[in-house]
Amino acid sequence: MEQAGNIVSRIEEKVLELLDRHRKLKHECADLRTRNAELLALIESQKIEISDFKEQIVKLKITKSLTTSKGSIEVKAKIDELLREIDKCVGLLDQ
């Protein structure tokens, strides 16, 4: 009978240990989900920032090319590109 009591107490200890490990892992999982969400938000904000920087680079290149005579070809090409994009948008609005 004493052996049965020992077996039951060991089972109870292992169940308690498993419950404790489960609680800790559940908490860790929640922390990791929160961290993941924070990192995803950071990635999105950095993508927006990169896009803004790319736009600034284009603007700076255009500004620089306007100050030099050899850059006028680049400026004309960029203006043509922008006009084509505007025409596409107008075409979509007309539909």
N, C-alpha and C positions, 0 to 999 in steps of 0.2 A: 504494500500500500504506500509505503514511503517513496518508492520509485515512481509511482504514478504522480505523487505530489511534486517530486523533483521535476518530472517531465513537464507537468502543467506549469510550474513556476518558470522553467526555462522557455517554454512557449510564450508565456505572458511577457517575459523580458524581451524576447525577440520581436513580438508584436509591438511592444512599446517602442523598441528601437526602430522598427520599420516605420511606425507612425511619426516618430520624431524626424527621421530622415525624409519622409514624405513631406512633412511640414516645411523643413528647411529647403528642400528642392522646389517646392511650390513657391516659396518666398523668392528664391533665387530666380526662378522662371519669370516671376512678375517683375523683378528688377531688370532682368535681361530684356523683357518686352518693352519696358519703359525706356531703357537705354537705346534699344533699337529704334523706337519711335523718335527719340531725340536725334539720333544720328541721321535718320531719314530726313527729318526737318532741316538739319544742318546741310545735308547734301543738296536739298532743293534750294535753300537760300544761296549756297555757293554756286549752283548752276545759274541762278538769276544774276548773281554778281559777275560771273564769267561772261554771261551774255552782255551785261552792261559794259564791261571792259572791252569786249570785242567791238561794240558800237562806238565806244570812245576811240578805239584804235582807228576805225574806219574814218571817223570824223577828223582825227588828227592827221591822218594820211591825206585826206582831201584838203585840209587847211594848209598842210605843208606843200602839197602839189600846186596849190593856187599861188603860193609865193615864189615858185620856180617856173621858168618858162617850159622846161621839158616835161613838167607834170600836167600840162594842159590836156594831153591825150588821155591820161588816166582819169582826169576830172570829167572829160566828155564821155568816156566809157561808163563811168559811175552814174552820171546824169542820165545817160541812155538806159542804163539798167533800172534806175529808179523810175523813169518814165514808163518803161515796160511793166514794171510791177504795179504802178498806179493804173495803167490801162487795164491790166488783168482784174484789179479790184473793181474798177468802174464796170467792166464787162460782167462781173459776177453780180453787181448790184442791179444791173439792167435786166437780168434774167428773171 
